[in-house]
Amino acid sequence: MGLRHLGREVALKALYRIDICGGATNDELVLFFENFSAEETARKFAVRLVEGVRKEQSSLDKYIADSLEHWSIKRLSRVDHSILRLGLYELLYMDDIPARVTIDEAIELAKAYGDQGSGRFVNGVLDEIAGQLNLRNKGDERSDAKAE
């Protein structure tokens, strides 16, 4: 398992905890991250994700709400909602990660932590948003350059 994948898992758990508890102080988050035996690189990536999602949460939720058809954001499971926030944050703000990697990782998290249909649901929502924002091919030019 890659370090970024592990970082995403830790970030998901932190965001889920924040959602369940109604928030978290910085001290509580430091303690939370110290309790995971992940490598420092994975932990730093998780912290970067959590801080970014918390900072951009209202705009992320607006994108998510606008992309849902016949569904409201309040009806989302907390796990799916947290995964969508993570994935969307990566799509919008982490230029070093290709869109297809972000979406694939979000699908894997949804399959592992969500319910039976979560993988398809997360894929559909993130793909819809990526299409609307012209981000489906984000990062592909770097992959093409490396292949040459």
N, C-alpha and C positions, 0 to 999 in steps of 0.2 A: 504494500500500500504506500502510495506516494505521500510526501510530507504535506503537500497542499491539500490532498484529499483528507488527511487526518486533521489538518487545520480547519477545513470546512466542517468536519464532524464536530469538532470542539466548539466552533463558532455557532453551529446549529443548536447544540445543547445549551450554550450560554444564552442565545436569543430566546430559546424556548423557556428557559428558567426566568428570564427577564419578563417575558410575556405572562407567565403563570403568576409571578410574584407582583406584577404591576410596576416593575422597575427594578433598578439596582444602582447602588452607589458605586463609585470607582473602587473603593476599598473592597466591597463585596465581589466585584469582578476580578480584582487582583487575587483574592483568596480563591475564587472559583478556578481561575487559570492555573494557579499554583497546585491545585489538587489533581491536575491531569499530568500523567507521566509521559507526555508527548515531548519530542525533541524541541529544543528552543526555537528552531526555524518554523516548525508547525504551530507552536504557540504564538509566535510573533505574527504569523499570517492570520491566525484566528482572531487575535486582538485587533489587527488592522481591519478585518471584515466586520467585527462587532462594532468597533468605533464608527466605521463608515456607515453601517446600517442605522445605527442609533442617530447619527448626525443627519442623515438623509431620509429618515423614516417617513415623514409626511409626504414627501415627493414620491418616494417609492410606492407608498400605499395608493397615491393618486393614480399612478401608472397602472398598478394592479387593478384597482377598482374600475378604471376606464376600459380595461381589456376583458373584463368578465361579462359573459353573456348569460342572461337569465340567472344570475347569481349575484349575491352581495358579498362584500369583503367580510362582513360580520359572520357569514355562514361558513367561511373557510375554517378548516381545522387549524389549530395553532401550529402544528408541524408544517403543513403545507404552506401556510402564510409565512412562517419563518424561512422556509426554503426558497419561496418566491422572492422574498426580500433579499436574501443572500445572493441569489442568482442575478437578480436585477441590478443590485449594487455592483456586482462584478461586470455585468454587461456595460453599465453606464460609466463606471469610474476606474476600472482597472484595465488600462489599455494593453498591458503586457499579457493578458490572458485572452486567447481567441474565443469568439462567441460559441463555437461548437464545443469547445472544452467546458466552458461555463455551463451550457445547457446539458451536456452529457453528465457532468458532475451533479447538477441539481436533480436530474432524473435518478441517478444512482442513490442519492440521499433520500429521495422520495420513496423509492422502492424499499430501501432499508428501514426507514423510520415512519413512513406514512402507511396508509391503508392500501388495499388492493389496486385501486384506480389512481393512486397519487402520482405515479410515474407518468402516465399518459396526461393527466391533468396539468402537472407542472410543465411538461414538454409543450403542451398546447398553449398555455398562457405565456411562457417565456418566448416561444417561437413567434407568437402573435406580436408581442411587444417588440422583439428584435426586428421583425419585418416592418412594423410601423415606424421605427426609429432608424431604419437602414443600417442595422447592426448585425445582420445575419452573417456577413462576411468579415466582420471585425477580426483582425489578426491573421486572416488567411494569406495576406501578401507576405508576411514574415515567414510563414510555413513554405510558401512557394519559393521564396528567395533562398531558404536553407536547402531546399531540395535540389536547386540548380548547381 
